Amino acid sequence: MKVTYFQQLPYRQLPDDFGRRHESVVTTPYHDLVGPEGARAVFGDALEELMHAARAGFDGLAVTEHSQTSFDVCPNPDLLAAALAYATESEGLQTAVYPLGRSLGKSREPLRVAEEQAMLDCMTGGRLVSGFPIGLAYDANINNGVPPIDTRARYEENLELVLRAWTAREPFTFNGRFSQHRAVNIWPRPLQDPHPPVWITATGNPRTMEYILRSNFGFNYFGWFGARLTGPRIFRRFGEIADRLGIAFNPYRIGFMQVIAVAENDAQAEARYARHVEYFFRNAIGAMPLHRLLLPGGVDPRGVEALLTDPGDTGVYATMRTATYRELVDAGCVIAGSPDSVTEQLVAIAREFGFGNLHAMLQFGSLPTDLTKANIDLFAAEVLPRLRGVWQDEGHAHHWWPRRLGGEPVPAGAALTAGGTR
């Protein structure tokens, strides 16, 4: 299994009465709450924690994109990734640099994204993994003015342009619906051939899953609700679509994000992490109203059907802002406890749901840097070594990881549709 350290950039000093005073983390007035030192600390703390994880031996460093929000102050993860690219390369740290998100569904400059990430691949010496989510409604539609009905179409066109800009041998003209370019000939190009591994973060929309599988991209699912609550539906659906398409089971095609809190035992985990876990779920993912995450027209009919016939996610989401630490742990939204307990739970869900990439979220909410480093250290020393062997001896090739870091390219002329399914 590949294990990345997953980092958001939260503002960690929201007041205790934030939930009563403000509707959401995506509509909070900035100057009422933030001073210069607080803004600066967001980035300094995150970079310090990311580099600490790189030195601890994680396979990758994953950062996300969210704009105009206090729960993840990272409107362009490529800027953070550039700092990590230089720092890890200069220290000789063999870790992937993984911008999990450049939201192409809102982008009006897709060639800028292609150029930035080509630069990152060169700066890392071929250690880039590229993530391209479609984008959340509050960001793509409300904040950036993209009509919901256009989000997916813009996304697919932009991703097509990015991939073609990376791989075309000659300059070309692009005449799309959303962007037109008389000449596309970006410098530099990525070092990886034909391009860096591409991953898409999705929420379970069948159309997106089919698009991922047909395109031979990686599929990321974020476990805000816990693997056991939503995993059976999401991963079963992905497997059924893969079966229908005749695509062989390969755990390395799937990534899963999990909030994790490691301590010497369950009691110490609760004492150390409880208030920071509650801060995260109440003032981050739980503090975005559904009407800012989903808008009419932004989900295709198959996705609407999936939501209406299986509304469990939205029901759980509505309770996040009032859930206690114990309720979140019992639901599996957080995996917490001793190294043995955490390892056992992670191995169990990886095996049950068939994912070969874990995004370990070890900083969450208001958790300060010293406790984040302690969480990283204990996880890296006592959990990470025991996760590496999952799937190791079962003959699966990791086609969605940089070759420099052990990924295997698809053999020339071979398709990933041979063989049986899981």
Number of C-alpha atoms within 10 A of each C-alpha: 23 21 24 27 27 25 22 22 24 25 22 22 13 18 10 10 8 16 16 8 10 13 13 22 23 22 14 16 13 11 8 7 14 14 10 8 8 13 13 10 14 18 17 12 16 19 19 13 22 23 16 17 25 24 17 18 19 23 24 25 26 26 26 26 22 23 17 18 22 25 27 24 20 22 17 18 20 25 14 18 25 20 13 24 26 14 16 20 15 10 10 10 17 18 25 26 29 27 27 25 24 25 27 25 28 27 21 15 12 24 22 13 20 24 18 19 26 26 21 31 26 17 21 23 15 22 27 34 24 26 27 21 20 25 25 20 26 24 21 24 23 15 13 14 12 18 16 21 15 16 23 20 14 23 22 15 17 26 21 13 20 20 16 17 24 26 14 14 9 9 12 14 11 15 11 13 9 14 15 11 11 9 11 18 16 15 13 16 23 24 20 19 14 13 20 24 23 21 26 24 24 19 15 20 20 22 14 21 24 16 13 21 18 14 10 19 19 23 25 24 22 18 20 22 22 21 27 15 17 18 20 12 15 19 19 13 17 20 19 15 17 21 16 10 13 15 22 17 20 20 21 22 24 25 25 23 21 23 23 25 32 29 21 12 14 17 12 15 17 20 10 16 23 20 15 19 28 23 23 23 25 23 27 23 18 23 22 22 16 14 10 16 16 15 17 12 14 21 19 15 13 13 17 16 14 14 16 11 9 13 11 14 14 13 10 16 18 15 13 23 19 13 17 18 20 15 13 21 21 13 16 22 23 23 22 28 22 22 23 14 15 21 21 14 15 18 17 12 16 22 13 14 20 22 25 24 27 25 25 23 21 24 29 26 25 21 21 14 15 11 15 21 20 15 20 27 19 18 25 20 13 16 21 24 14 16 21 16 13 17 20 12 7 9 8 14 18 21 21 24 26 24 17 15 15 11 14 14 16 13 9 6 5 8 11 16 16 11 10 10 15 13
